[in-house]
Amino acid sequence: MFFRNLVMFRFPTPASGSLDLDHWFSELHHDDYTARFAECALKPVGPLELSSRGFVSPFGRDSDELVHRVGDAIWLSVGGEDKILPGAVVNEALQKKLAEIEAKEGRKPGGKTRKRIKDDLLHELLPKAFVKPSRVDVCIDMRRGVVAVDTASRKVGEGAVSEIRRALGSFPALPLNAEVAPRAVMTGWLAGEPLPDGLWMGEDAELRTAMEGGSVIKCQDTDLRSDEVTAHLATGMQCAKLALTMDDCVSFVLGEDLVVRKLKFLDGAVDRLENTEHDDLRAELDARFALMAGELGRLFDVLEPALKLSKAEG
């Protein structure tokens, strides 16, 4: 269940520094926050609905637990159901219907008629459409005030946070914002500036010209300190994506959009799991989540000062 990508958000932690999630949420929402998540559990998509969103258990269908906490980390899962109704199928049915009307009445239907017919077709086809399930996992770090969503899509990340906000009534989480341009920071690292303690440069990078829509060079399995890369930088190209490794525990690709992609937990982290015994799958998932949450926290602690990430204001 290790996350593979990260879209991160920040929210203000309690002014007192308290880590008591129950106390904090009860002050904000005046009731049991777990009940609020239960009220927003995923419901099957309706016959005439295109999609449905809500919370599901991180432990799968056999569990009713929607909110799972390990230490200062909260594990949530946002489930979804989406109707698969290709536009080509709708258009083919629409054209067939329009042709029948034209043949019968000797004239082409007008715009309003076409729209009404299309709406009628959607109502007819939706109940027959296949349903595609989905799941997005979320880790909330209460001590740091960080929400990490397992996705490379900002839109999906925003959707997951919106579900939390819907459940709680309010949740002041905003996307990460850097006070310096991440592209400039990563270009500096490529040019020879020292990396933060604990970070090592990988072998992949994406270079772009400063001009929007300009040239793109993708370096893969390359010595990023090579003369070739240095020559590209000398022409004014900048680093938009950079592969990095934190100690021997986590490797990832950092983008100028502050999205972490291709996240992978290495032997330095995974070996710790092999040294512990777990009686059942639930205990193993707990251990994996605790390990992952700890490494994500360490990663954030490294990136925050390096990129001068803005604090969340309460």
Order of alpha helices (4+ residues) and beta strands (2+ residues): beta-alpha-alpha-beta-beta-beta-alpha-alpha-beta-beta-alpha-beta-alpha-beta-beta-alpha-beta-beta-beta-alpha-alpha
